[in-house]
Amino acid sequence: MSARDGGPPEVAIVGGGLAGVTTALALQETGVRATIYEARPRLGGATHSFSRDGLTVDNGQHIFLKCCSAYRGLLARLDALDRVRVQDRFDVRVLTPDGRAGRIRRVKAPGPLHLLPALAGYRLLPPSDRLRAVGASLALDRLDPADPSHERISMGTWLAEHGQGPWAREALWELFVTAALNARLDGAALGPAAFVCRTALLGRPDAADIGVPAVPLGDLHGALPAARIERDGGRIRLNAKVTAIDAGPKLVVNGAPVGADAVVVAVPHRAAAALVPEEAAPGRARWGGLGSSPIVNVHVVYDRPVLRVDGTDLPFAAAVGSPVQWVFDRTGVSGLTGGGQYLAVSVSAADRWIDAPTAALRAVYLAEMERLFPAARRARVTDFFVTRERHATFRQSPGSDALRPASATRLPWLFLAGAWTDTGWPDTMEGAVRSGLTAARLVRRHLRRTAPDGVSGR
């Protein structure tokens, strides 16, 4: 039964990733019933978990920053703020294979002054490069990321024009931009790269404080949202493949027609282009131009702890001058016991590695881990495996912003959600959640205009 039949409004959500579950939760808080149709046997989209030899493994390491207010709001909706760990103060150890190390740690000062002392004392850069990095940071803080002209040039080009040499770009800027945008500096559009730097690194003093899940992603983004949605009267249909969306509105799910009062398409851009009717988005073919950028995660289980710097055990560390980018301790989250340590190496913009055989990755990354962490030279590897996300994000290159569609379409009952839509944020968990909130707001507006009094939700 739908609003047209005198019942509560029914909204169909295609896709059960972060965008889809956020849409459902936000709608149900206002009395609108949602049904999620997910083709896979689980929720979570690109953030999920699986079991391997008694361990719970996330398909990839995901982090968030304190400035990610929408994502943190989702965690609050799920009563899950106690299931993540957030730094008290932004603090990153940066390692090199030759044994040198640096540290970037904010001080208690208003932004952007909170990070300038860290840049001035960053030991991996010579003093002249540190001074130029401070100057480039101040120039970035004055830049308007929304300026359309910034879409035509890369972050790498801008940095070179502002005195940042090859080593400064690798040892400082790429460290953060590549992780945030899943793109190398020369392939990252200036607009979103500047947005990341200004919002996270140069904005509010605590904006860049790093948060990591303390439970598996399958629980945080799958089981918890599912329980909340169903508790509040929503429905989740797994293994439910939507193959068409027609006027009515009507969906074809596993070959059968299903009616609704509104539809939200919350799937990746390629899948959305194949589903959304031409009359809803005449330019949908352009979405393919967003392309995709891969992420590879290298998983290593040692028989003893090795993630240690200057005698201190770390939850994570970064590396430069190495194929290793970021390393995270997954021991507790995975359920590993017995004194060993499980580390996940997250490699963004991984075009070089996405098709490399596991044996080749093992040879390269185990040797690199020994160069970065002396304790790894004495440890025994008890397991090694690789997870690959070939289409982890869209390719956030110059010109990509113009291809991102708004949530509303030309059909008043059909909406888009997903981190690839025009959220104002890069393709991140924060962007996905913001897209779901936008879609839910537009759906409610549509239902208020079209549904009989009393059944359109609050």
TORKOL-4160 file (C-alpha; in steps of 0.2 Angstrom, whole numbers, padded with zeros to 4 digits, m for minus):
458
<pt num="1" X="0000" Y="0000" Z="0000"/>
<pt num="2" X="0006" Y="0017" Z="m0004"/>
<pt num="3" X="0001" Y="0035" Z="m0001"/>
<pt num="4" X="m0010" Y="0034" Z="m0016"/>
<pt num="5" X="m0020" Y="0020" Z="m0008"/>
<pt num="6" X="m0022" Y="0029" Z="0008"/>
<pt num="7" X="m0007" Y="0022" Z="0017"/>
<pt num="8" X="0010" Y="0029" Z="0022"/>
<pt num="9" X="0021" Y="0035" Z="0008"/>
<pt num="10" X="0032" Y="0022" Z="0000"/>
<pt num="11" X="0050" Y="0026" Z="m0006"/>
<pt num="12" X="0060" Y="0014" Z="m0016"/>
<pt num="13" X="0079" Y="0015" Z="m0014"/>
<pt num="14" X="0090" Y="0006" Z="m0026"/>
<pt num="15" X="0106" Y="0002" Z="m0018"/>
<pt num="16" X="0111" Y="m0001" Z="0000"/>
<pt num="17" X="0128" Y="0008" Z="0002"/>
<pt num="18" X="0130" Y="0023" Z="0013"/>
<pt num="19" X="0120" Y="0034" Z="0002"/>
<pt num="20" X="0105" Y="0022" Z="0002"/>
<pt num="21" X="0105" Y="0018" Z="0020"/>
<pt num="22" X="0107" Y="0037" Z="0025"/>
<pt num="23" X="0092" Y="0041" Z="0013"/>
<pt num="24" X="0081" Y="0027" Z="0021"/>
<pt num="25" X="0085" Y="0033" Z="0039"/>
<pt num="26" X="0082" Y="0051" Z="0036"/>
<pt num="27" X="0065" Y="0047" Z="0028"/>
<pt num="28" X="0059" Y="0036" Z="0041"/>
<pt num="29" X="0063" Y="0049" Z="0054"/>
<pt num="30" X="0049" Y="0059" Z="0046"/>
<pt num="31" X="0036" Y="0045" Z="0044"/>
<pt num="32" X="0040" Y="0040" Z="0027"/>
<pt num="33" X="0043" Y="0021" Z="0024"/>
<pt num="34" X="0058" Y="0016" Z="0014"/>
<pt num="35" X="0062" Y="0000" Z="0005"/>
<pt num="36" X="0080" Y="m0003" Z="0000"/>
<pt num="37" X="0083" Y="m0015" Z="m0015"/>
<pt num="38" X="0101" Y="m0021" Z="m0014"/>
<pt num="39" X="0108" Y="m0033" Z="m0028"/>
<pt num="40" X="0121" Y="m0040" Z="m0016"/>
<pt num="41" X="0118" Y="m0051" Z="m0001"/>
<pt num="42" X="0123" Y="m0037" Z="0011"/>
<pt num="43" X="0122" Y="m0019" Z="0014"/>
<pt num="44" X="0137" Y="m0007" Z="0015"/>
<pt num="45" X="0141" Y="m0005" Z="m0003"/>
<pt num="46" X="0160" Y="m0001" Z="m0006"/>
<pt num="47" X="0162" Y="m0003" Z="0013"/>
<pt num="48" X="0160" Y="m0021" Z="0019"/>
<pt num="49" X="0168" Y="m0035" Z="0028"/>
<pt num="50" X="0171" Y="m0054" Z="0025"/>
<pt num="51" X="0178" Y="m0069" Z="0035"/>
<pt num="52" X="0195" Y="m0077" Z="0032"/>
<pt num="53" X="0202" Y="m0090" Z="0043"/>
<pt num="54" X="0194" Y="m0084" Z="0059"/>
<pt num="55" X="0197" Y="m0066" Z="0055"/>
<pt num="56" X="0184" Y="m0052" Z="0051"/>
<pt num="57" X="0192" Y="m0043" Z="0036"/>
<pt num="58" X="0186" Y="m0026" Z="0030"/>
<pt num="59" X="0188" Y="m0025" Z="0011"/>
<pt num="60" X="0198" Y="m0009" Z="0013"/>
<pt num="61" X="0203" Y="0003" Z="0027"/>
<pt num="62" X="0191" Y="0018" Z="0028"/>
<pt num="63" X="0194" Y="0033" Z="0039"/>
<pt num="64" X="0185" Y="0049" Z="0042"/>
<pt num="65" X="0190" Y="0066" Z="0049"/>
<pt num="66" X="0182" Y="0076" Z="0063"/>
<pt num="67" X="0176" Y="0089" Z="0049"/>
<pt num="68" X="0165" Y="0075" Z="0042"/>
<pt num="69" X="0149" Y="0081" Z="0051"/>
<pt num="70" X="0137" Y="0072" Z="0040"/>
<pt num="71" X="0145" Y="0055" Z="0043"/>
<pt num="72" X="0147" Y="0058" Z="0061"/>
<pt num="73" X="0129" Y="0062" Z="0061"/>
<pt num="74" X="0125" Y="0045" Z="0053"/>
<pt num="75" X="0135" Y="0037" Z="0067"/>
<pt num="76" X="0125" Y="0047" Z="0080"/>
<pt num="77" X="0108" Y="0041" Z="0072"/>
<pt num="78" X="0114" Y="0023" Z="0074"/>
<pt num="79" X="0120" Y="0026" Z="0092"/>
<pt num="80" X="0137" Y="0021" Z="0085"/>
<pt num="81" X="0149" Y="0035" Z="0091"/>
<pt num="82" X="0156" Y="0023" Z="0103"/>
<pt num="83" X="0161" Y="0011" Z="0089"/>
<pt num="84" X="0174" Y="0023" Z="0082"/>
<pt num="85" X="0190" Y="0030" Z="0088"/>
<pt num="86" X="0195" Y="0048" Z="0085"/>
<pt num="87" X="0211" Y="0056" Z="0089"/>
<pt num="88" X="0212" Y="0069" Z="0102"/>
<pt num="89" X="0223" Y="0079" Z="0091"/>
<pt num="90" X="0229" Y="0077" Z="0073"/>
<pt num="91" X="0245" Y="0068" Z="0074"/>
<pt num="92" X="0253" Y="0058" Z="0060"/>
<pt num="93" X="0270" Y="0049" Z="0060"/>
<pt num="94" X="0278" Y="0049" Z="0042"/>
<pt num="95" X="0291" Y="0036" Z="0039"/>
<pt num="96" X="0304" Y="0033" Z="0025"/>
<pt num="97" X="0313" Y="0017" Z="0019"/>
<pt num="98" X="0330" Y="0025" Z="0023"/>
<pt num="99" X="0325" Y="0026" Z="0042"/>
<pt num="100" X="0321" Y="0045" Z="0042"/>
<pt num="101" X="0305" Y="0050" Z="0050"/>
<pt num="102" X="0294" Y="0065" Z="0052"/>
<pt num="103" X="0279" Y="0070" Z="0062"/>
<pt num="104" X="0265" Y="0082" Z="0058"/>
<pt num="105" X="0255" Y="0086" Z="0074"/>
<pt num="106" X="0244" Y="0101" Z="0076"/>
<pt num="107" X="0246" Y="0113" Z="0090"/>
<pt num="108" X="0232" Y="0122" Z="0100"/>
<pt num="109" X="0229" Y="0137" Z="0090"/>
<pt num="110" X="0216" Y="0144" Z="0078"/>
<pt num="111" X="0216" Y="0138" Z="0060"/>
<pt num="112" X="0227" Y="0139" Z="0050"/>
<pt num="113" X="0240" Y="0143" Z="0063"/>
<pt num="114" X="0237" Y="0126" Z="0071"/>
<pt num="115" X="0247" Y="0117" Z="0058"/>
<pt num="116" X="0260" Y="0130" Z="0053"/>
<pt num="117" X="0272" Y="0125" Z="0067"/>
<pt num="118" X="0271" Y="0107" Z="0061"/>
<pt num="119" X="0275" Y="0112" Z="0044"/>
<pt num="120" X="0290" Y="0123" Z="0050"/>
<pt num="121" X="0297" Y="0108" Z="0059"/>
<pt num="122" X="0293" Y="0094" Z="0047"/>
<pt num="123" X="0310" Y="0085" Z="0047"/>
<pt num="124" X="0308" Y="0076" Z="0030"/>
<pt num="125" X="0309" Y="0093" Z="0021"/>
<pt num="126" X="0324" Y="0104" Z="0021"/>
<pt num="127" X="0321" Y="0121" Z="0029"/>
<pt num="128" X="0319" Y="0130" Z="0013"/>
<pt num="129" X="0305" Y="0118" Z="0007"/>
<pt num="130" X="0297" Y="0120" Z="0024"/>
<pt num="131" X="0296" Y="0139" Z="0022"/>
<pt num="132" X="0289" Y="0137" Z="0004"/>
<pt num="133" X="0276" Y="0124" Z="0011"/>
<pt num="134" X="0270" Y="0137" Z="0024"/>
<pt num="135" X="0268" Y="0150" Z="0010"/>
<pt num="136" X="0259" Y="0138" Z="m0001"/>
<pt num="137" X="0247" Y="0133" Z="0013"/>
<pt num="138" X="0243" Y="0152" Z="0016"/>
<pt num="139" X="0240" Y="0154" Z="m0003"/>
<pt num="140" X="0228" Y="0138" Z="m0003"/>
<pt num="141" X="0219" Y="0146" Z="0012"/>
<pt num="142" X="0215" Y="0161" Z="0001"/>
<pt num="143" X="0209" Y="0151" Z="m0014"/>
<pt num="144" X="0191" Y="0148" Z="m0018"/>
<pt num="145" X="0188" Y="0130" Z="m0022"/>
<pt num="146" X="0172" Y="0134" Z="m0031"/>
<pt num="147" X="0180" Y="0145" Z="m0044"/>
<pt num="148" X="0176" Y="0136" Z="m0060"/>
<pt num="149" X="0193" Y="0140" Z="m0067"/>
<pt num="150" X="0201" Y="0128" Z="m0054"/>
<pt num="151" X="0193" Y="0114" Z="m0062"/>
<pt num="152" X="0204" Y="0115" Z="m0078"/>
<pt num="153" X="0221" Y="0113" Z="m0069"/>
<pt num="154" X="0228" Y="0100" Z="m0058"/>
<pt num="155" X="0234" Y="0101" Z="m0040"/>
<pt num="156" X="0251" Y="0096" Z="m0045"/>
<pt num="157" X="0252" Y="0111" Z="m0058"/>
<pt num="158" X="0246" Y="0123" Z="m0045"/>
<pt num="159" X="0259" Y="0117" Z="m0032"/>
<pt num="160" X="0273" Y="0118" Z="m0044"/>
<pt num="161" X="0268" Y="0136" Z="m0048"/>
<pt num="162" X="0269" Y="0140" Z="m0030"/>
<pt num="163" X="0287" Y="0134" Z="m0027"/>
<pt num="164" X="0283" Y="0116" Z="m0022"/>
<pt num="165" X="0297" Y="0104" Z="m0029"/>
<pt num="166" X="0295" Y="0086" Z="m0033"/>
<pt num="167" X="0301" Y="0080" Z="m0015"/>
<pt num="168" X="0290" Y="0092" Z="m0006"/>
<pt num="169" X="0275" Y="0087" Z="m0017"/>
<pt num="170" X="0278" Y="0068" Z="m0013"/>
<pt num="171" X="0283" Y="0070" Z="0005"/>
<pt num="172" X="0269" Y="0082" Z="0011"/>
<pt num="173" X="0255" Y="0086" Z="m0002"/>
<pt num="174" X="0253" Y="0069" Z="m0010"/>
<pt num="175" X="0252" Y="0061" Z="0007"/>
<pt num="176" X="0235" Y="0069" Z="0011"/>
<pt num="177" X="0228" Y="0073" Z="m0007"/>
<pt num="178" X="0231" Y="0056" Z="m0014"/>
<pt num="179" X="0222" Y="0048" Z="0001"/>
<pt num="180" X="0208" Y="0060" Z="0001"/>
<pt num="181" X="0204" Y="0060" Z="m0018"/>
<pt num="182" X="0211" Y="0043" Z="m0023"/>
<pt num="183" X="0222" Y="0053" Z="m0036"/>
<pt num="184" X="0240" Y="0058" Z="m0039"/>
<pt num="185" X="0243" Y="0076" Z="m0038"/>
<pt num="186" X="0245" Y="0078" Z="m0057"/>
<pt num="187" X="0229" Y="0069" Z="m0060"/>
<pt num="188" X="0219" Y="0078" Z="m0046"/>
<pt num="189" X="0208" Y="0093" Z="m0050"/>
<pt num="190" X="0213" Y="0109" Z="m0040"/>
<pt num="191" X="0196" Y="0112" Z="m0035"/>
<pt num="192" X="0192" Y="0097" Z="m0024"/>
<pt num="193" X="0211" Y="0096" Z="m0019"/>
<pt num="194" X="0210" Y="0114" Z="m0012"/>
<pt num="195" X="0193" Y="0110" Z="m0004"/>
<pt num="196" X="0201" Y="0095" Z="0006"/>
<pt num="197" X="0216" Y="0106" Z="0011"/>
<pt num="198" X="0206" Y="0121" Z="0016"/>
<pt num="199" X="0192" Y="0111" Z="0025"/>
<pt num="200" X="0202" Y="0098" Z="0034"/>
<pt num="201" X="0220" Y="0104" Z="0036"/>
<pt num="202" X="0218" Y="0123" Z="0036"/>
<pt num="203" X="0201" Y="0126" Z="0043"/>
<pt num="204" X="0194" Y="0123" Z="0061"/>
<pt num="205" X="0209" Y="0117" Z="0072"/>
<pt num="206" X="0201" Y="0100" Z="0075"/>
<pt num="207" X="0195" Y="0097" Z="0058"/>
<pt num="208" X="0208" Y="0085" Z="0052"/>
<pt num="209" X="0208" Y="0074" Z="0068"/>
<pt num="210" X="0207" Y="0056" Z="0061"/>
<pt num="211" X="0194" Y="0044" Z="0065"/>
<pt num="212" X="0194" Y="0025" Z="0062"/>
<pt num="213" X="0181" Y="0011" Z="0065"/>
<pt num="214" X="0183" Y="0001" Z="0080"/>
<pt num="215" X="0172" Y="m0013" Z="0074"/>
<pt num="216" X="0171" Y="m0021" Z="0057"/>
<pt num="217" X="0163" Y="m0011" Z="0043"/>
<pt num="218" X="0150" Y="m0025" Z="0040"/>
<pt num="219" X="0143" Y="m0021" Z="0057"/>
<pt num="220" X="0145" Y="m0002" Z="0056"/>
<pt num="221" X="0138" Y="0001" Z="0039"/>
<pt num="222" X="0128" Y="m0015" Z="0037"/>
<pt num="223" X="0121" Y="m0024" Z="0052"/>
<pt num="224" X="0118" Y="m0008" Z="0062"/>
<pt num="225" X="0109" Y="0002" Z="0048"/>
<pt num="226" X="0099" Y="m0014" Z="0044"/>
<pt num="227" X="0093" Y="m0016" Z="0062"/>
<pt num="228" X="0088" Y="0002" Z="0063"/>
<pt num="229" X="0079" Y="0003" Z="0047"/>
<pt num="230" X="0069" Y="m0013" Z="0050"/>
<pt num="231" X="0065" Y="m0007" Z="0068"/>
<pt num="232" X="0057" Y="0009" Z="0062"/>
<pt num="233" X="0046" Y="0000" Z="0049"/>
<pt num="234" X="0057" Y="0000" Z="0034"/>
<pt num="235" X="0061" Y="m0015" Z="0023"/>
<pt num="236" X="0077" Y="m0022" Z="0016"/>
<pt num="237" X="0077" Y="m0033" Z="0001"/>
<pt num="238" X="0094" Y="m0041" Z="m0002"/>
<pt num="239" X="0098" Y="m0051" Z="m0018"/>
<pt num="240" X="0086" Y="m0039" Z="m0026"/>
<pt num="241" X="0092" Y="m0033" Z="m0043"/>
<pt num="242" X="0083" Y="m0018" Z="m0051"/>
<pt num="243" X="0084" Y="m0019" Z="m0070"/>
<pt num="244" X="0072" Y="m0005" Z="m0075"/>
<pt num="245" X="0063" Y="0010" Z="m0068"/>
<pt num="246" X="0048" Y="0016" Z="m0077"/>
<pt num="247" X="0034" Y="0029" Z="m0075"/>
<pt num="248" X="0021" Y="0026" Z="m0062"/>
<pt num="249" X="0034" Y="0026" Z="m0053"/>
<pt num="250" X="0037" Y="0007" Z="m0055"/>
<pt num="251" X="0053" Y="m0003" Z="m0053"/>
<pt num="252" X="0057" Y="m0020" Z="m0061"/>
<pt num="253" X="0065" Y="m0030" Z="m0047"/>
<pt num="254" X="0071" Y="m0048" Z="m0050"/>
<pt num="255" X="0059" Y="m0048" Z="m0065"/>
<pt num="256" X="0043" Y="m0042" Z="m0056"/>
<pt num="257" X="0035" Y="m0025" Z="m0056"/>
<pt num="258" X="0035" Y="m0015" Z="m0039"/>
<pt num="259" X="0026" Y="0001" Z="m0036"/>
<pt num="260" X="0032" Y="0016" Z="m0026"/>
<pt num="261" X="0028" Y="0035" Z="m0023"/>
<pt num="262" X="0046" Y="0040" Z="m0026"/>
<pt num="263" X="0062" Y="0032" Z="m0031"/>
<pt num="264" X="0080" Y="0036" Z="m0026"/>
<pt num="265" X="0094" Y="0028" Z="m0036"/>
<pt num="266" X="0109" Y="0026" Z="m0025"/>
<pt num="267" X="0121" Y="0016" Z="m0035"/>
<pt num="268" X="0138" Y="0020" Z="m0043"/>
<pt num="269" X="0137" Y="0031" Z="m0059"/>
<pt num="270" X="0139" Y="0017" Z="m0072"/>
<pt num="271" X="0125" Y="0007" Z="m0065"/>
<pt num="272" X="0114" Y="0023" Z="m0062"/>
<pt num="273" X="0117" Y="0028" Z="m0081"/>
<pt num="274" X="0110" Y="0011" Z="m0086"/>
<pt num="275" X="0095" Y="0012" Z="m0074"/>
<pt num="276" X="0089" Y="0030" Z="m0075"/>
<pt num="277" X="0077" Y="0034" Z="m0089"/>
<pt num="278" X="0083" Y="0045" Z="m0103"/>
<pt num="279" X="0069" Y="0058" Z="m0100"/>
<pt num="280" X="0075" Y="0059" Z="m0082"/>
<pt num="281" X="0093" Y="0064" Z="m0086"/>
<pt num="282" X="0096" Y="0067" Z="m0105"/>
<pt num="283" X="0114" Y="0069" Z="m0101"/>
<pt num="284" X="0116" Y="0053" Z="m0092"/>
<pt num="285" X="0129" Y="0046" Z="m0105"/>
<pt num="286" X="0141" Y="0059" Z="m0099"/>
<pt num="287" X="0142" Y="0051" Z="m0082"/>
<pt num="288" X="0153" Y="0038" Z="m0089"/>
<pt num="289" X="0166" Y="0052" Z="m0091"/>
<pt num="290" X="0169" Y="0051" Z="m0073"/>
<pt num="291" X="0178" Y="0035" Z="m0075"/>
<pt num="292" X="0185" Y="0026" Z="m0060"/>
<pt num="293" X="0201" Y="0025" Z="m0049"/>
<pt num="294" X="0206" Y="0010" Z="m0040"/>
<pt num="295" X="0212" Y="0006" Z="m0022"/>
<pt num="296" X="0222" Y="m0009" Z="m0017"/>
<pt num="297" X="0224" Y="m0015" Z="0001"/>
<pt num="298" X="0238" Y="m0026" Z="0006"/>
<pt num="299" X="0234" Y="m0037" Z="0021"/>
<pt num="300" X="0249" Y="m0044" Z="0032"/>
<pt num="301" X="0247" Y="m0054" Z="0047"/>
<pt num="302" X="0263" Y="m0056" Z="0058"/>
<pt num="303" X="0267" Y="m0067" Z="0072"/>
<pt num="304" X="0271" Y="m0052" Z="0083"/>
<pt num="305" X="0269" Y="m0033" Z="0084"/>
<pt num="306" X="0279" Y="m0023" Z="0071"/>
<pt num="307" X="0270" Y="m0006" Z="0069"/>
<pt num="308" X="0281" Y="0003" Z="0081"/>
<pt num="309" X="0291" Y="0019" Z="0079"/>
<pt num="310" X="0304" Y="0025" Z="0092"/>
<pt num="311" X="0298" Y="0011" Z="0104"/>
<pt num="312" X="0280" Y="0017" Z="0103"/>
<pt num="313" X="0266" Y="0006" Z="0096"/>
<pt num="314" X="0255" Y="0016" Z="0084"/>
<pt num="315" X="0237" Y="0013" Z="0077"/>
<pt num="316" X="0243" Y="0019" Z="0060"/>
<pt num="317" X="0257" Y="0027" Z="0051"/>
<pt num="318" X="0261" Y="0035" Z="0034"/>
<pt num="319" X="0275" Y="0032" Z="0022"/>
<pt num="320" X="0283" Y="0042" Z="0008"/>
<pt num="321" X="0297" Y="0037" Z="m0004"/>
<pt num="322" X="0289" Y="0020" Z="m0004"/>
<pt num="323" X="0275" Y="0010" Z="m0012"/>
<pt num="324" X="0267" Y="0009" Z="0005"/>
<pt num="325" X="0256" Y="0024" Z="0008"/>
<pt num="326" X="0246" Y="0022" Z="0024"/>
<pt num="327" X="0247" Y="0007" Z="0037"/>
<pt num="328" X="0234" Y="0003" Z="0049"/>
<pt num="329" X="0234" Y="m0009" Z="0064"/>
<pt num="330" X="0218" Y="m0020" Z="0062"/>
<pt num="331" X="0222" Y="m0033" Z="0075"/>
<pt num="332" X="0209" Y="m0029" Z="0088"/>
<pt num="333" X="0195" Y="m0025" Z="0075"/>
<pt num="334" X="0198" Y="m0042" Z="0066"/>
<pt num="335" X="0197" Y="m0052" Z="0081"/>
<pt num="336" X="0215" Y="m0058" Z="0080"/>
<pt num="337" X="0222" Y="m0065" Z="0096"/>
<pt num="338" X="0238" Y="m0074" Z="0102"/>
<pt num="339" X="0250" Y="m0060" Z="0101"/>
<pt num="340" X="0252" Y="m0057" Z="0083"/>
<pt num="341" X="0248" Y="m0041" Z="0073"/>
<pt num="342" X="0237" Y="m0039" Z="0057"/>
<pt num="343" X="0241" Y="m0024" Z="0047"/>
<pt num="344" X="0232" Y="m0017" Z="0032"/>
<pt num="345" X="0242" Y="m0006" Z="0019"/>
<pt num="346" X="0230" Y="0006" Z="0010"/>
<pt num="347" X="0236" Y="0010" Z="m0008"/>
<pt num="348" X="0226" Y="0024" Z="m0016"/>
<pt num="349" X="0227" Y="0028" Z="m0035"/>
<pt num="350" X="0233" Y="0011" Z="m0037"/>
<pt num="351" X="0233" Y="0009" Z="m0056"/>
<pt num="352" X="0250" Y="0002" Z="m0055"/>
<pt num="353" X="0245" Y="m0012" Z="m0044"/>
<pt num="354" X="0227" Y="m0016" Z="m0048"/>
<pt num="355" X="0231" Y="m0030" Z="m0060"/>
<pt num="356" X="0248" Y="m0036" Z="m0052"/>
<pt num="357" X="0248" Y="m0054" Z="m0046"/>
<pt num="358" X="0247" Y="m0057" Z="m0028"/>
<pt num="359" X="0265" Y="m0065" Z="m0028"/>
<pt num="360" X="0272" Y="m0049" Z="m0035"/>
<pt num="361" X="0263" Y="m0038" Z="m0022"/>
<pt num="362" X="0270" Y="m0049" Z="m0009"/>
<pt num="363" X="0288" Y="m0048" Z="m0015"/>
<pt num="364" X="0287" Y="m0029" Z="m0015"/>
<pt num="365" X="0277" Y="m0025" Z="0000"/>
<pt num="366" X="0284" Y="m0037" Z="0012"/>
<pt num="367" X="0302" Y="m0030" Z="0008"/>
<pt num="368" X="0295" Y="m0012" Z="0010"/>
<pt num="369" X="0287" Y="m0016" Z="0027"/>
<pt num="370" X="0304" Y="m0023" Z="0033"/>
<pt num="371" X="0313" Y="m0007" Z="0027"/>
<pt num="372" X="0300" Y="0004" Z="0036"/>
<pt num="373" X="0298" Y="m0006" Z="0052"/>
<pt num="374" X="0314" Y="m0015" Z="0058"/>
<pt num="375" X="0303" Y="m0026" Z="0069"/>
<pt num="376" X="0296" Y="m0034" Z="0053"/>
<pt num="377" X="0313" Y="m0041" Z="0049"/>
<pt num="378" X="0312" Y="m0052" Z="0064"/>
<pt num="379" X="0294" Y="m0057" Z="0062"/>
<pt num="380" X="0286" Y="m0072" Z="0053"/>
<pt num="381" X="0272" Y="m0068" Z="0041"/>
<pt num="382" X="0257" Y="m0080" Z="0045"/>
<pt num="383" X="0246" Y="m0073" Z="0031"/>
<pt num="384" X="0246" Y="m0062" Z="0016"/>
<pt num="385" X="0232" Y="m0057" Z="0005"/>
<pt num="386" X="0226" Y="m0043" Z="m0006"/>
<pt num="387" X="0209" Y="m0035" Z="m0009"/>
<pt num="388" X="0206" Y="m0024" Z="m0024"/>
<pt num="389" X="0193" Y="m0011" Z="m0027"/>
<pt num="390" X="0194" Y="m0008" Z="m0046"/>
<pt num="391" X="0181" Y="0006" Z="m0046"/>
<pt num="392" X="0183" Y="0013" Z="m0028"/>
<pt num="393" X="0180" Y="0031" Z="m0033"/>
<pt num="394" X="0176" Y="0041" Z="m0048"/>
<pt num="395" X="0192" Y="0049" Z="m0056"/>
<pt num="396" X="0193" Y="0066" Z="m0048"/>
<pt num="397" X="0203" Y="0074" Z="m0062"/>
<pt num="398" X="0202" Y="0091" Z="m0070"/>
<pt num="399" X="0184" Y="0093" Z="m0078"/>
<pt num="400" X="0176" Y="0080" Z="m0068"/>
<pt num="401" X="0166" Y="0092" Z="m0057"/>
<pt num="402" X="0156" Y="0097" Z="m0072"/>
<pt num="403" X="0150" Y="0079" Z="m0075"/>
<pt num="404" X="0143" Y="0076" Z="m0058"/>
<pt num="405" X="0123" Y="0078" Z="m0058"/>
<pt num="406" X="0112" Y="0085" Z="m0045"/>
<pt num="407" X="0101" Y="0074" Z="m0035"/>
<pt num="408" X="0085" Y="0080" Z="m0043"/>
<pt num="409" X="0081" Y="0074" Z="m0061"/>
<pt num="410" X="0068" Y="0079" Z="m0074"/>
<pt num="411" X="0056" Y="0067" Z="m0067"/>
<pt num="412" X="0048" Y="0074" Z="m0051"/>
<pt num="413" X="0048" Y="0057" Z="m0042"/>
<pt num="414" X="0065" Y="0051" Z="m0046"/>
<pt num="415" X="0081" Y="0056" Z="m0037"/>
<pt num="416" X="0100" Y="0052" Z="m0037"/>
<pt num="417" X="0111" Y="0049" Z="m0022"/>
<pt num="418" X="0129" Y="0043" Z="m0021"/>
<pt num="419" X="0146" Y="0051" Z="m0018"/>
<pt num="420" X="0148" Y="0054" Z="m0036"/>
<pt num="421" X="0134" Y="0066" Z="m0037"/>
<pt num="422" X="0136" Y="0085" Z="m0035"/>
<pt num="423" X="0138" Y="0085" Z="m0016"/>
<pt num="424" X="0151" Y="0098" Z="m0014"/>
<pt num="425" X="0163" Y="0085" Z="m0007"/>
<pt num="426" X="0175" Y="0073" Z="m0015"/>
<pt num="427" X="0170" Y="0055" Z="m0017"/>
<pt num="428" X="0171" Y="0050" Z="0001"/>
<pt num="429" X="0160" Y="0042" Z="0015"/>
<pt num="430" X="0156" Y="0060" Z="0020"/>
<pt num="431" X="0150" Y="0064" Z="0002"/>
<pt num="432" X="0140" Y="0048" Z="0001"/>
<pt num="433" X="0130" Y="0052" Z="0017"/>
<pt num="434" X="0128" Y="0070" Z="0012"/>
<pt num="435" X="0120" Y="0064" Z="m0005"/>
<pt num="436" X="0108" Y="0053" Z="0005"/>
<pt num="437" X="0102" Y="0068" Z="0016"/>
<pt num="438" X="0100" Y="0078" Z="0001"/>
<pt num="439" X="0089" Y="0065" Z="m0008"/>
<pt num="440" X="0079" Y="0062" Z="0007"/>
<pt num="441" X="0075" Y="0081" Z="0009"/>
<pt num="442" X="0070" Y="0082" Z="m0010"/>
<pt num="443" X="0059" Y="0066" Z="m0008"/>
<pt num="444" X="0050" Y="0074" Z="0007"/>
<pt num="445" X="0047" Y="0090" Z="m0003"/>
<pt num="446" X="0040" Y="0080" Z="m0017"/>
<pt num="447" X="0028" Y="0070" Z="m0006"/>
<pt num="448" X="0022" Y="0085" Z="0002"/>
<pt num="449" X="0017" Y="0092" Z="m0014"/>
<pt num="450" X="0009" Y="0076" Z="m0021"/>
<pt num="451" X="0002" Y="0066" Z="m0007"/>
<pt num="452" X="m0015" Y="0067" Z="0002"/>
<pt num="453" X="m0015" Y="0077" Z="0018"/>
<pt num="454" X="m0009" Y="0067" Z="0033"/>
<pt num="455" X="0001" Y="0054" Z="0023"/>
<pt num="456" X="0016" Y="0064" Z="0017"/>
<pt num="457" X="0027" Y="0063" Z="0032"/>
<pt num="458" X="0032" Y="0077" Z="0043"/>
